[in-house]
């Protein structure tokens, strides 16, 4: 006589169905010693709302003809979220986010704000989920599992794509070393600056300013591009390396 699902939250309150034969007139369904609430029954199935419990218990059905064979039911502890990494990603979505904690083996869904995605469960202590597209801002991340749910408030931030509006000065020596002030919006999460294909050292001054040191390059014109958590952007115009 199978039971579906065969595991659930220690707090109870979830629906379960036992199937078999000779179940006509079921009067009591027990999970261990605790009675469940019968919601529907037929000669081949009994639906119930499970009581609270812990560990592995025997589920049985009692009818006027007697008590059924026991079937194991597993009570699962609620999940716990300990860490979310990375903690931010672009508004376009697509970031692979690793969640670590406890009780994650039965996770069925991860919610970024109110948007649900299906996770890839790696172990009882780790899962990954790909962030969906979402408006900019911080959201809670919730894990839904058979044992219940866990929510980490403000655990993930959706970051808008940057814009670059200009830079100064417009020229520098091929030997490099020119300090270039780059302006725009959404620059606070800058992770890289390139002059042409050459990466530059940089410092984030604010959400609207980044200072970068032009690397050495051959004489000529190159584009300046920034990469942030929210995406990438190329500055208008070119930076000229000239003697």
N, C-alpha and C positions, 0 to 999 in steps of 0.2 A: 504494500500500500504506500505509494509515493506521496510526498508532500511538496508543494511548490508555493513560494520558494522554500528552500530547506535551511535558510538562515535569515536572520533579521536582527533589528536593534534590541538591545537589552531593555529599552524602555517600553517595548511592546507597541500595541496600537496599529499594527500593520495587518493587511489582509493576507490570508494563506488558505490554500485549498488542499484537502486530502482526497485522494481518489482510490477507488477499490470496488469491491462488491459487497452486497449484504449490508449496506449502510442505511437502509430504510429506517426511519424513525429515530435517527440519532438524537440522543438526549444530552450527552456530555462529550466534549472534546477537551482533553487535558494536555498541557505542555508541562511534563513533569507532574508535579502535584497541583499546578495551577489551572483552573478552568478557563477556557476561551469562550468568547461570545459567538454563538452560532448565528450566522446571517442567512444561510441558505443550505438546503440539503436535498438529496435525491438518493435513489438506490445505489448510485455509483460515485457520488462526491458529496463532500461537506465543506462549505466555505465558512471561515471564522475570522474574527479579529483576535490576534494573538495577545496573550497577557505578557507582562514583563517577566524577565528571567535572566539567567546567567549560565554560561558554559554550554554543555551539551545535555539536552534533555530528551526523554522519550515522549513522542506525541501519540496519543491513542484516541480512538473513537469508541464510545459506549452506546449500544443500542439495546432494545429489549431482549435481543438474542445473546448479548454478552459484550465483551470488550475485545477490540481488535488487537492484532499484533502491533508492537511498538515500532515506530520509525524515528530515527534520530533527527533532531532539530538543533541547529547551532545558533546560539545567541552571540552577536558580534558587538564589540565595544564601539562607541562613536569614534569617528576619525579625529585626528588632531593635526593641525597645520603648524609647522615650526618655521619654515622658511620658503620664500618664493624668489626664484632667480631666473632671469633678470627681473628686476622690479619695475621695468618700464619697457615700452616698445612703441612703434609707430601707430598712428591712428588707422593706417591701412590694414593693420593686423599682420599675421604671419610669423610672429615671434614664437619660438619654441621655449616654453616656460617650464622649468623644473620645480615641482612642489615636493618638499620633504616633510615627513611627519610620522604619524603612527596610524594604524588602522586604515591604510589606503588601499589594501588589496581588493576590496569589494567596491571601489569607487566606480560610479556609473556616469557621473557628469561633473564638469567643472564650470562654474559660472563666473564670468568676468562682468561685474555689475549684474545686469539682468540677462546677459547673453550666455547661453549654455553651449559648451563644446564637449565632444567625447574625448576622454583622456586615454593615454596609453599607460597602463599600469605596469611598472617595472618590478615592484616588490611591495611588501606591506609598508615600507617606509619611503617609497619614492614613486612618483608618476610624472609624466610630461603632458602638456596641453598646448595646443597652438592657439595663440590669441586671435580673437575675431576682430573685424573692423569695428571701431567704436569712436565716438566723439572724444575730443581731447579732455583730459582730466583724470584724477585718481578715482579708482573704483575698488570695491571690495572683491576679494576672490573667495569663492565658496566651493567646497568639495562635498558632493552628495554621494553617500555610500550606503550599503545595506544596514550599517550600524547607526546611521543618522547623518548629520551634516556638521561641518566646521567652517567658520567664516573668519577670514583675516581682513579686518577693516582697512581700507586704503592701501592694500598690499600691492596694487599694480597701477602704474600710471600710463595713460595713452598720450603720446607726445606728437604734436602737430609737426608737419614738415617745415624745415627752416626756409627762410628767404634771405638772400644777400642783396643788399641795395647798393653797396659801393665799397671802395677801399682807398686808402691813401698812405703813402705816395703811390704814384702810378708807375714809377721806374726805380731801378736799383742796379747795383754793380753785379757783374757775373760772378764775382767772388762770394756773393751772398752776404748775409748779415744785416740787410735792411729791415727795420722794424715796420711792419705794415699793419695799419689799423683797419679792421674789417667790420662793417656795420650791416645790420639786418634785423631779423626777428627770429625768435625760437632758437637762439644760439647757445643757451645755457647748458645743453647736454652735448656740446661739440666733442667728438671723439677723434677727429682727424682733420687736418688742413693740408691740401696739396697745391703746389705750384707746378702746373703741367702734371707730370706723373710723379714728381718728387715730393715726398712728405716733408712737412715743415714742423718745427717746434712751435708751440702756441700756448697761450694762456687765455682762459675765459674770463673776461672782465665783467660781463653782465649778460642778460638775455638778449641784448642788442649789440654787444661789442665783443670782438675777439682780437687779440694781438698776436701776430705771427711773425716769425723771423724767416725772411726769404732764404731758401737754401741756395747753394752754388749751382749755377746753370750756365750753359753756353749762351752767348748773346742771342736775343730774339724775344718774341712775344709768347707768353703762356697764359692760360686761364688759371684762376684761383677757385678752388672748390672746397666746400666744407661738408663734412659728414657728421650727423648728429644721431641721437637715438630715434628721432622722428623721420630721418631720411637724409637726403643730400641736396645741395644746391650749388650752382655755379654763379660766380659774381659776373655782373655785366662788364663788358670791356675786357681788356687784357693788361697784364703786368709786363712791362718791357725791361728786359735785361740789356743794358747798354753801357759801353765804356765811357 
